[in-house]
Amino acid sequence: MSTAISVRLPDEMATELEEIARETDRSKSYLIQKAIEAYLEDMADLQISLDRLHDTSDAVISADEMKKSLGL
């Protein structure tokens, strides 16, 4: 199932999107979907990073300790 969503883009961005769609032989909807997927993944990664940063039970180790644990 999919949901239709309408967005307004600045003219310059809409033109660039149209050009990329034409050059890559992909639909604008496909490109927008992939861009949103990448953004959502980045936001999830950021949230995990922030959660770990603020978790006082998660030990912080130095770069030297990390290298040693990896055998480098």
Sequence and secondary structure as in RCSB ss.txt:
>XXXX:A:sequence
MSTAISVRLPDEMATELEEIARETDRSKSYLIQKAIEAYLEDMADLQISLDRLHDTSDAVISADEMKKSLGL
>XXXX:A:secstr
          HHHHHHHHHHHHHHT  HHHHHHHHHHHHHHHHHHHHHHHHHHT TTS    HHHHHHHTT 
